[in-house]
């Protein structure tokens, strides 16, 4: 039930990202055409595009936290038994939650400080810019806390503790090379 709700929210976030990216592309491309063809431009397009880029980045990071898609290495984890994997993952999730708290408190402080500061071109409150960090920290914190609870309570099966996935390039290179036993020895 909860996973279905989270997946639905992530689909909405992906839709929002696609919409923001489309707006950003139209604004930047339109501004380039206006600048080179008509020697004019839309003043707010650069500022709004910059803000959309920041929001796209943070919203995409929320989806990546859900999919466990951020970069990481599990060289050490692969060498440990399931209990060791569980302990190391619990520690790493605790550290991620702490970093998320730091991001939340810093972004919230910046949003409060900049509440009355107007953006140079649009005149909109600069707090909107910093709110992206607050939104990310709250959503990622909830997702990380849920996974942390699943790890420490034993609800996460041992098969999910270790998620080794080679990069596509390595998998392609590895499959195209002959097996060491297939090469003749001299």
N, C-alpha and C positions, 0 to 999 in steps of 0.2 A: 504494500500500500504506500509506504513512505518512499520506496524506491521509484514507484510509478510517478508520484508527485514530483520528485526531484528530476526524473527524466523529462517530464513534461515542462518543468521550469527551464531546463537546459535547452530544450527545443525552442522555447520562446526566446531565450537568450540568443541562440544561434540565428533566429529570424531577425531579432533586433540588430545583431551584428551585421547581417547581410544588408538590411535596410540602411544602416548607418554608413556602411561601405559604399553602397550605391549613391547615397547623397554626397558623400565625400568625393567620389570619382566625378560625378556630374559637376559639382562645384569647382573642383580643381581644373578639370578639362575645360569647362566653360570659361573660367577665368583666363586660362592660357590662350584660348581662341580669341577672347575679347582683347587680351593684351597685344597679341601679335597681329590680329586682323584689323582691329578697330582702335588700337592705341588707347584702350580704356580697360576697366576691370570692375569687379565687384569687391568692394572693400572688406566686407565681412567674410568672404569665402575662405581666406587664409586662416582667420581666427577660428571660425566654426569647424573647418577641416582639422585643425590642430586639436581642438577639443574632442571631436569625434574619434580621432586616432587614439587619443588617450583612453577614451571610454571603450573603444573596440578592444584595445589591449587588455584592459582590466576585465571586461566581460568575457573575453576569450580565455583568460586565465582562470576564471571561475569554472568554465566548462572543462578546461584541462585538469583542474583539481578533481572534478567529478570523475573524469575518465582515467585518472592517474597518468596523465600524459606528459607531465613535466619531466625534464631530463633528470636522470639519476643513474647511479651505478649500484649494482647488486653483487659485485665480485665477492665481497666479504660474506654477504648473506647466503650465497650459494654454497659456501663452505661450512655453514653452521647447521646443526640439527634444528628441527621445527621449533623447539622451545627457545633456542638462541635467536632464531629468526624473529620470533614473536617479541622477545625482549628488545632486540635492536630496532624493530619497527615501532614498538611502543615509544622508545626513546626518541626516535626520529620524528614521530608524530607529535610528541610533546614539544620538541624544539620548533617544529613548524607552527604549532599553535602559539608558542611564545612569540615567534617572529610575526605571526598574523596579528597578535595583540599589539605589538610595537607599531606595525603599519597602521592599525586601526586608530590607536591613540594619536599618532603623528598626523594622520590624514584628518582626523576629527579636529585636532587643534588648529591645523591650517585652514580648514573650512570655517571654523569659528572666527579666526583672525581675519580672514578675507571676506567675511559675510558682507561687509559694507564697502568693499573695494570693487569698483566697476572695471570691467574689461575695457581696454583702450578703444576698441572699435564698436563692439555691440552694446556696451554699457550694461551688460548682464553681470550679476554678481559672480566674482571669481570663486565663490564657495562651490559652485557647480563643478568646476574643474577638479577641486580636491575631493568632492563627494564621490568620485569614481573610486578612490582608494578606500573610502568608508564602505561603499557597497561591496567591493571585492572582499575586504577584510571580514565583513559580517557573513557573507555567503560562504567564503572559503573556510572561515572559522567553524561554521556549522557543519560543513561537509567533512572537515578534518576531525572535528570532535566526534562525529558519527562513526567514522572509520576507526578512530582511536578507541572508542567504546567497543566496537566489534572485535578489535585486536585483543584488548585486555580482558574482555569477558569470555573470549573463546568462541564467539559467534562466527568469526572469520575462519573458514576452513584452511587447513595447512596448504592446500593446493593454491590458494589465493595469496599466500604470504609472499611468494617469490614470483615475480612477473618478468621473466627474462624474455626480451624480444630484441633480436639483432636488427640493426638498421637495414633498410632495403638494399643499400649499396653493398654491404658486407655479405648479405645473403645471396645476392646476384653474383658477386665475385667468387664466393665460396662454392657455388653450384657450378660455375663454369670451369673451375680448375680441376684437373684430373686428380683422382684419389692417389695418395702417396704410394699405395701398393700397386697401382696400375702403371707406374713409370718403371721402365727397365733399369736394372742396376748394371753398372759397368765395372 
